[in-house]
Amino acid sequence: MLYAIFETGGKQYRVSQGSVIWVEKLPGKPGDMVSFEQLLVVGRGSQIIVGTPYVKGAVVNATISQQGKAKKIMVFKYKAKSNYRKRYGHRQPFSKLTIDSIRVPD
């Protein structure tokens, strides 16, 4: 089974063909193709290729299946005895990706 570890949005993701992942929002519309060339590790069974820092020529191709916002989180700041209270919410935008293929140089 072929897998890859790549980075996008300051985070690292381990994927294989057919995986569905949620990443930091990427530009594009649902149905658009995106490719990631910053692969840190590519593995096939017991054979592992580790990049320095990236694996040259390796690419992960994916399709954007959804753009959206995550569930709202509430942030509350409070300082005792000083009557300081602040409350706000945040919804993080995301892109849902379906991994189409992983190409590895031979």
Secondary structure, DSSP 4 states (H G I P E B T S, - for coil): -EEEEEEETTEEEEEETT-EEEEE--SS-TT-EEEE--EEEEEETTEEEE-SSS-TT-EEEEEEEEEEE---EEEEEEETTTTEEEEEEE--EEEEEEEEEEE---
